[in-house]
Amino acid sequence: MIKIRAAAPKDAMQIAAIYMPYVISSAISFETKPPTPEEILARMNASDGLYPWLVATTEDDDAILGYAYAGQFRERPAYRYTVETSIYLGGGVQGQGTGRLLYSALIATLIAQDFTQAIAVLSLPNEQSIALHEATGFRRAGVVREIGYKSGQWHDIGMWQRELSEPAEPPLEPKRFGDVGVIVAS
């Protein structure tokens, strides 16, 4: 059985290990140097308690199978109701439902926090990630051509968008992750 929980500082090493192959051997991530566990921990701490970082673990909580997180979409204050989401799964986990379970929990948590929109930026082509995003309610919002150069070639990105809640007037301020906790979607 898979458990979904909030990421903890002790998870930074396993998260870095999951992310490393995406950086080293693909254009799924546009980073060119894998972040260290310390850099991952700094990223987690930079969320300042507002943005969730979740992990999917084995039932005994020893092995992290994947992680998903949300972060600031853009710096301007008017964007504070929107988040950018990401998900990465460990090798051999893809296609087994872990990604959908993990991403559904992230989305349910963001809804409970009163965010209104989620944006996912995917390097293209990436059919597996597109399928996961569309299965969890994202829809294609657009493509930006030849924007990232990695592995000797130019890559496009696609933007997928998911409405999390009806935008209120005036909008509700998003709640802190620590005040909401992990919401496991049913």
Backbone as CSV, one residue per row, in Angstrom:
resi,resn,N_x,N_y,N_z,CA_x,CA_y,CA_z,C_x,C_y,C_z
1,MET,0.843,-1.181,0.000,0.000,0.000,0.000,0.894,1.252,0.000
2,ILE,0.455,2.256,-0.692,1.207,3.504,-0.811,0.650,4.518,0.176
3,LYS,1.548,5.231,0.844,1.160,6.310,1.752,1.555,7.644,1.127
4,ILE,0.729,8.644,1.342,1.044,10.008,0.924,1.179,10.831,2.197
5,ARG,2.269,11.567,2.304,2.483,12.415,3.473,3.264,13.649,3.067
6,ALA,3.345,14.594,3.995,4.156,15.792,3.770,5.626,15.386,3.754
7,ALA,6.384,15.981,2.847,7.820,15.726,2.808,8.454,16.308,4.063
8,ALA,9.478,15.624,4.548,10.200,16.054,5.744,11.663,16.273,5.365
9,PRO,12.405,17.023,6.181,13.827,17.248,5.873,14.607,15.958,5.627
10,LYS,14.260,14.889,6.345,14.962,13.609,6.172,14.779,13.023,4.768
11,ASP,13.792,13.516,4.023,13.493,12.997,2.685,14.353,13.613,1.588
12,ALA,15.074,14.667,1.899,15.808,15.406,0.866,16.771,14.519,0.085
13,MET,17.420,13.575,0.743,18.375,12.709,0.049,17.672,11.819,-0.980
14,GLN,16.558,11.213,-0.594,15.827,10.350,-1.533,15.184,11.170,-2.649
15,ILE,14.700,12.362,-2.334,14.119,13.230,-3.366,15.193,13.599,-4.387
16,ALA,16.373,13.975,-3.909,17.474,14.318,-4.823,17.830,13.123,-5.702
17,ALA,17.808,11.922,-5.140,18.140,10.721,-5.907,17.077,10.434,-6.978
18,ILE,15.815,10.673,-6.664,14.743,10.477,-7.651,14.892,11.481,-8.788
19,TYR,15.223,12.717,-8.450,15.294,13.793,-9.442,16.534,13.699,-10.327
20,MET,17.622,13.174,-9.817,18.901,13.172,-10.530,18.809,12.608,-11.960
21,PRO,18.204,11.446,-12.200,18.154,10.931,-13.582,17.407,11.847,-14.551
22,TYR,16.407,12.562,-14.054,15.667,13.486,-14.917,16.572,14.637,-15.372
23,VAL,17.495,15.029,-14.512,18.419,16.117,-14.838,19.539,15.621,-15.736
24,ILE,20.117,14.482,-15.396,21.297,13.973,-16.096,20.981,13.418,-17.478
25,SER,19.901,12.653,-17.598,19.721,11.917,-18.842,18.439,12.218,-19.598
26,SER,17.859,13.379,-19.361,16.661,13.733,-20.129,16.524,15.246,-20.210
27,ALA,15.579,15.657,-21.026,15.227,17.079,-21.099,13.900,17.321,-20.387
28,ILE,13.472,16.356,-19.569,12.254,16.552,-18.783,12.461,17.699,-17.809
29,SER,13.668,17.775,-17.248,14.054,18.925,-16.436,15.040,19.746,-17.239
30,PHE,14.915,21.045,-17.161,15.866,21.914,-17.858,17.066,22.255,-16.988
31,GLU,17.126,21.714,-15.777,18.334,21.886,-14.984,19.442,21.067,-15.633
32,THR,20.667,21.509,-15.479,21.790,20.787,-16.082,22.703,20.157,-15.036
33,LYS,22.534,20.541,-13.793,23.328,19.980,-12.693,22.356,19.510,-11.615
34,PRO,22.407,18.233,-11.247,21.471,17.750,-10.232,21.673,18.464,-8.893
35,PRO,20.600,18.907,-8.272,20.740,19.552,-6.971,21.128,18.529,-5.902
36,THR,21.904,18.979,-4.955,22.300,18.140,-3.826,21.126,18.019,-2.856
37,PRO,21.195,17.069,-1.932,20.150,17.004,-0.905,20.009,18.321,-0.136
38,GLU,21.118,19.001,0.096,21.059,20.286,0.795,20.308,21.332,-0.034
39,GLU,20.509,21.309,-1.349,19.783,22.242,-2.217,18.290,21.897,-2.258
40,ILE,17.970,20.606,-2.270,16.560,20.196,-2.223,15.926,20.687,-0.925
41,LEU,16.620,20.496,0.186,16.099,20.952,1.472,15.895,22.471,1.472
42,ALA,16.815,23.196,0.885,16.667,24.653,0.787,15.427,25.016,-0.036
43,ARG,15.162,24.279,-1.096,13.964,24.527,-1.911,12.700,24.239,-1.108
44,MET,12.730,23.148,-0.358,11.578,22.821,0.480,11.344,23.931,1.508
45,ASN,12.415,24.402,2.128,12.300,25.454,3.138,11.891,26.787,2.527
46,ALA,12.246,27.020,1.264,11.897,28.278,0.596,10.389,28.420,0.411
47,SER,9.668,27.313,0.496,8.211,27.384,0.368,7.604,28.099,1.567
48,ASP,8.398,28.286,2.616,8.021,29.080,3.781,6.683,28.660,4.377
49,GLY,6.376,27.379,4.296,5.158,26.872,4.904,3.900,27.106,4.099
50,LEU,4.002,27.784,2.969,2.813,28.055,2.160,2.571,26.948,1.137
51,TYR,3.618,26.565,0.445,3.467,25.620,-0.661,3.788,24.192,-0.221
52,PRO,2.925,23.240,-0.577,3.136,21.860,-0.141,4.201,21.113,-0.943
53,TRP,4.918,20.262,-0.249,5.801,19.242,-0.814,5.291,17.922,-0.254
54,LEU,4.902,17.001,-1.134,4.362,15.711,-0.719,5.241,14.581,-1.245
55,VAL,5.248,13.475,-0.535,5.940,12.277,-0.994,4.991,11.089,-0.948
56,ALA,5.193,10.176,-1.871,4.529,8.872,-1.848,5.574,7.892,-1.339
57,THR,5.191,7.114,-0.323,6.134,6.171,0.268,5.549,4.770,0.294
58,THR,6.427,3.821,0.537,5.971,2.463,0.801,5.241,2.475,2.137
59,GLU,4.487,1.428,2.403,3.684,1.377,3.628,4.526,1.547,4.887
60,ASP,5.740,1.017,4.883,6.602,1.148,6.068,7.318,2.492,6.115
61,ASP,7.078,3.347,5.107,7.608,4.709,5.060,9.115,4.778,4.811
62,ASP,9.728,3.663,4.436,11.175,3.646,4.218,11.577,4.189,2.854
63,ALA,10.890,3.793,1.811,11.281,4.178,0.457,10.322,5.214,-0.108
64,ILE,10.889,6.284,-0.631,10.079,7.294,-1.311,9.967,6.881,-2.770
65,LEU,8.738,6.779,-3.239,8.460,6.345,-4.603,8.383,7.520,-5.569
66,GLY,8.048,8.691,-5.042,7.924,9.881,-5.863,7.592,11.072,-4.987
67,TYR,7.654,12.235,-5.598,7.320,13.452,-4.863,6.634,14.430,-5.795
68,ALA,5.834,15.285,-5.196,5.134,16.327,-5.946,5.115,17.571,-5.066
69,TYR,5.153,18.705,-5.723,5.151,19.943,-4.948,4.535,21.069,-5.759
70,ALA,4.204,22.121,-5.037,3.727,23.345,-5.673,4.641,24.473,-5.235
71,GLY,4.713,25.473,-6.077,5.526,26.639,-5.763,4.906,27.880,-6.375
72,GLN,5.566,28.964,-6.144,5.113,30.247,-6.673,5.109,30.191,-8.193
73,PHE,4.020,30.659,-8.791,3.938,30.691,-10.252,4.764,31.833,-10.818
74,ARG,4.551,33.020,-10.358,5.310,34.204,-10.767,5.450,35.098,-9.545
75,GLU,6.370,36.034,-9.598,6.673,36.857,-8.423,5.646,37.937,-8.108
76,ARG,4.961,38.469,-9.057,4.065,39.595,-8.811,2.925,39.209,-7.876
77,PRO,2.530,40.102,-6.967,1.489,39.785,-5.976,0.169,39.312,-6.581
78,ALA,-0.199,39.801,-7.742,-1.477,39.411,-8.341,-1.524,37.927,-8.700
79,TYR,-0.362,37.272,-8.798,-0.300,35.850,-9.127,-0.397,34.945,-7.899
80,ARG,-0.525,35.486,-6.698,-0.414,34.682,-5.482,-1.508,33.630,-5.324
81,TYR,-2.527,33.657,-6.125,-3.613,32.679,-6.059,-3.352,31.480,-6.971
82,THR,-2.278,31.551,-7.737,-1.928,30.531,-8.717,-0.625,29.873,-8.302
83,VAL,-0.523,28.567,-8.526,0.701,27.834,-8.209,1.211,27.125,-9.451
84,GLU,2.506,26.811,-9.436,3.088,25.936,-10.450,3.368,24.605,-9.776
85,THR,2.972,23.529,-10.422,3.109,22.199,-9.832,4.130,21.357,-10.584
86,SER,4.715,20.401,-9.855,5.665,19.457,-10.458,5.525,18.108,-9.770
87,ILE,5.867,17.065,-10.507,5.851,15.711,-9.963,6.978,14.918,-10.602
88,TYR,7.637,14.109,-9.792,8.693,13.218,-10.267,8.544,11.887,-9.562
89,LEU,8.654,10.814,-10.338,8.538,9.465,-9.798,9.856,8.724,-9.948
90,GLY,10.120,7.850,-9.002,11.322,7.030,-9.067,11.229,6.003,-10.176
91,GLY,12.362,5.472,-10.574,12.411,4.478,-11.637,11.566,3.261,-11.304
92,GLY,10.852,2.766,-12.300,10.036,1.574,-12.123,8.679,1.813,-11.501
93,VAL,8.364,3.039,-11.138,7.088,3.342,-10.491,6.054,3.828,-11.510
94,GLN,6.514,4.352,-12.639,5.601,4.919,-13.629,4.602,3.863,-14.107
95,GLY,3.380,4.311,-14.346,2.350,3.448,-14.898,1.675,2.541,-13.883
96,GLN,1.922,2.741,-12.591,1.332,1.878,-11.562,0.306,2.595,-10.695
97,GLY,-0.024,3.835,-11.033,-1.020,4.583,-10.275,-0.452,5.470,-9.181
98,THR,0.844,5.370,-8.914,1.459,6.186,-7.864,1.382,7.661,-8.210
99,GLY,1.677,7.991,-9.454,1.647,9.391,-9.873,0.272,9.999,-9.728
100,ARG,-0.745,9.272,-10.125,-2.110,9.801,-10.032,-2.513,9.980,-8.565
101,LEU,-2.172,9.027,-7.723,-2.484,9.122,-6.297,-1.779,10.327,-5.661
102,LEU,-0.506,10.482,-5.970,0.297,11.568,-5.422,-0.181,12.923,-5.921
103,TYR,-0.392,13.026,-7.241,-0.806,14.311,-7.810,-2.219,14.682,-7.367
104,SER,-3.097,13.679,-7.226,-4.461,13.952,-6.748,-4.437,14.504,-5.331
105,ALA,-3.537,13.991,-4.491,-3.401,14.517,-3.130,-2.883,15.959,-3.160
106,LEU,-1.929,16.226,-4.036,-1.419,17.594,-4.154,-2.542,18.540,-4.580
107,ILE,-3.325,18.147,-5.563,-4.413,18.987,-6.053,-5.462,19.211,-4.967
108,ALA,-5.846,18.143,-4.259,-6.832,18.279,-3.180,-6.314,19.205,-2.084
109,THR,-5.028,19.129,-1.798,-4.421,19.998,-0.787,-4.459,21.455,-1.244
110,LEU,-4.118,21.697,-2.503,-4.129,23.061,-3.043,-5.542,23.642,-3.051
111,ILE,-6.527,22.806,-3.340,-7.928,23.254,-3.299,-8.293,23.663,-1.869
112,ALA,-7.908,22.834,-0.893,-8.201,23.149,0.507,-7.497,24.433,0.963
113,GLN,-6.385,24.746,0.309,-5.654,25.973,0.641,-6.249,27.215,-0.019
114,ASP,-7.234,27.051,-0.876,-7.913,28.139,-1.579,-7.104,28.746,-2.724
115,PHE,-6.147,28.008,-3.279,-5.539,28.464,-4.522,-6.578,28.296,-5.624
116,THR,-6.477,29.105,-6.678,-7.506,29.058,-7.721,-7.074,28.360,-9.005
117,GLN,-5.773,28.406,-9.329,-5.288,27.800,-10.571,-3.963,27.083,-10.316
118,ALA,-3.758,25.986,-11.038,-2.471,25.294,-11.025,-1.953,25.256,-12.454
119,ILE,-0.687,25.551,-12.611,-0.025,25.529,-13.917,1.080,24.489,-13.859
120,ALA,1.133,23.637,-14.858,2.222,22.673,-14.982,2.954,22.980,-16.277
121,VAL,4.265,23.049,-16.208,5.089,23.331,-17.378,5.842,22.050,-17.719
122,LEU,5.574,21.499,-18.902,6.146,20.220,-19.304,7.045,20.396,-20.512
123,SER,8.226,19.809,-20.458,9.039,19.805,-21.675,8.403,18.810,-22.642
124,LEU,8.502,19.110,-23.902,7.851,18.290,-24.931,8.893,17.671,-25.852
125,PRO,8.631,16.456,-26.331,7.478,15.595,-26.070,7.598,14.920,-24.704
126,ASN,6.446,14.570,-24.136,6.426,13.947,-22.817,5.040,13.328,-22.612
127,GLU,4.730,12.325,-23.409,3.381,11.747,-23.439,2.935,11.201,-22.089
128,GLN,3.850,10.595,-21.337,3.484,10.033,-20.039,3.035,11.134,-19.065
129,SER,3.757,12.236,-19.031,3.395,13.335,-18.146,2.119,14.029,-18.615
130,ILE,1.967,14.172,-19.907,0.729,14.760,-20.443,-0.462,13.911,-20.020
131,ALA,-0.345,12.591,-20.146,-1.442,11.693,-19.765,-1.779,11.832,-18.282
132,LEU,-0.759,11.914,-17.430,-0.999,12.077,-16.000,-1.702,13.397,-15.710
133,HIS,-1.215,14.470,-16.310,-1.825,15.778,-16.058,-3.274,15.820,-16.540
134,GLU,-3.522,15.300,-17.704,-4.890,15.331,-18.224,-5.803,14.408,-17.423
135,ALA,-5.271,13.295,-16.911,-6.067,12.390,-16.079,-6.429,13.023,-14.737
136,THR,-5.667,14.024,-14.322,-5.951,14.692,-13.048,-6.581,16.075,-13.249
137,GLY,-7.131,16.308,-14.438,-7.943,17.499,-14.659,-7.266,18.690,-15.303
138,PHE,-6.002,18.558,-15.686,-5.331,19.663,-16.373,-5.743,19.661,-17.843
139,ARG,-5.716,20.833,-18.450,-5.965,20.930,-19.892,-4.853,21.767,-20.521
140,ARG,-4.579,21.468,-21.753,-3.502,22.165,-22.466,-3.848,23.645,-22.592
141,ALA,-2.892,24.487,-22.197,-3.112,25.933,-22.255,-2.254,26.593,-23.321
142,GLY,-1.212,25.911,-23.793,-0.385,26.508,-24.831,0.995,25.881,-24.910
143,VAL,1.705,26.244,-25.968,3.054,25.743,-26.209,3.971,26.923,-26.488
144,VAL,5.151,26.869,-25.902,6.182,27.855,-26.199,7.290,27.090,-26.920
145,ARG,7.596,27.507,-28.114,8.510,26.768,-28.982,9.976,27.114,-28.717
146,GLU,10.803,26.068,-28.786,12.267,26.199,-28.747,12.737,27.164,-27.664
147,ILE,12.328,26.898,-26.438,12.640,27.813,-25.340,13.780,27.327,-24.450
148,GLY,14.051,26.011,-24.452,15.128,25.469,-23.625,16.112,24.685,-24.460
149,TYR,17.390,24.935,-24.232,18.432,24.217,-24.980,19.142,23.265,-24.024
150,LYS,19.023,21.984,-24.307,19.663,20.963,-23.476,19.945,19.743,-24.329
151,SER,21.023,19.065,-24.007,21.407,17.836,-24.708,21.574,18.070,-26.207
152,GLY,22.102,19.237,-26.572,22.413,19.513,-27.968,21.235,19.857,-28.846
153,GLN,20.099,20.174,-28.258,18.955,20.559,-29.102,17.993,21.464,-28.343
154,TRP,17.162,22.145,-29.123,16.137,23.020,-28.570,14.910,22.199,-28.211
155,HIS,14.243,22.595,-27.126,13.039,21.899,-26.662,11.908,22.888,-26.463
156,ASP,10.713,22.426,-26.777,9.494,23.183,-26.524,9.013,22.874,-25.110
157,ILE,8.195,23.775,-24.581,7.469,23.474,-23.354,5.985,23.637,-23.620
158,GLY,5.217,22.842,-22.937,3.770,22.966,-22.971,3.300,23.397,-21.604
159,MET,2.279,24.210,-21.592,1.705,24.632,-20.319,0.322,24.002,-20.205
160,TRP,0.104,23.350,-19.071,-1.182,22.748,-18.763,-1.745,23.481,-17.557
161,GLN,-3.054,23.698,-17.555,-3.703,24.486,-16.509,-4.863,23.697,-15.925
162,ARG,-5.024,23.829,-14.608,-6.166,23.200,-13.931,-6.785,24.211,-12.989
163,GLU,-8.086,24.426,-13.152,-8.795,25.273,-12.201,-8.940,24.490,-10.909
164,LEU,-8.574,25.123,-9.814,-8.676,24.485,-8.511,-9.965,24.876,-7.800
165,SER,-10.345,26.143,-7.947,-11.589,26.622,-7.347,-12.073,27.832,-8.127
166,GLU,-13.332,28.091,-7.984,-13.941,29.250,-8.646,-13.328,30.517,-8.050
167,PRO,-12.761,31.376,-8.868,-12.186,32.605,-8.331,-13.263,33.485,-7.686
168,ALA,-13.079,33.803,-6.424,-14.026,34.664,-5.703,-13.642,36.126,-5.920
169,GLU,-14.591,37.011,-5.691,-14.340,38.452,-5.788,-14.746,39.107,-4.483
170,PRO,-13.863,39.570,-3.673,-12.414,39.487,-3.807,-11.936,38.060,-3.496
171,PRO,-10.770,37.689,-4.000,-10.276,36.325,-3.785,-9.902,36.081,-2.320
172,LEU,-10.038,34.842,-1.914,-9.606,34.439,-0.577,-8.090,34.314,-0.578
173,GLU,-7.473,34.728,0.500,-6.030,34.552,0.601,-5.733,33.069,0.815
174,PRO,-4.758,32.523,0.099,-4.428,31.110,0.286,-4.004,30.821,1.725
175,LYS,-4.440,29.662,2.207,-4.060,29.204,3.544,-2.677,28.559,3.474
176,ARG,-1.975,28.598,4.577,-0.660,27.972,4.661,-0.815,26.451,4.663
177,PHE,0.132,25.768,4.059,0.107,24.309,4.011,0.041,23.725,5.417
178,GLY,0.799,24.301,6.334,0.822,23.800,7.706,-0.537,23.896,8.391
179,ASP,-1.388,24.813,7.952,-2.716,24.964,8.531,-3.729,23.998,7.927
180,VAL,-3.406,23.466,6.757,-4.344,22.571,6.057,-3.897,21.118,6.169
181,GLY,-2.602,20.868,5.999,-2.087,19.498,5.998,-2.338,18.811,4.674
182,VAL,-1.948,17.572,4.594,-2.114,16.782,3.362,-3.558,16.319,3.277
183,ILE,-4.167,16.585,2.153,-5.529,16.111,1.877,-5.405,14.978,0.872
184,VAL,-5.731,13.770,1.295,-5.670,12.638,0.383,-6.992,12.570,-0.337
185,ALA,-6.941,12.664,-1.648,-8.157,12.659,-2.464,-8.845,11.291,-2.350
186,SER,-10.161,11.338,-2.341,-10.914,10.070,-2.243,-11.404,9.618,-3.586
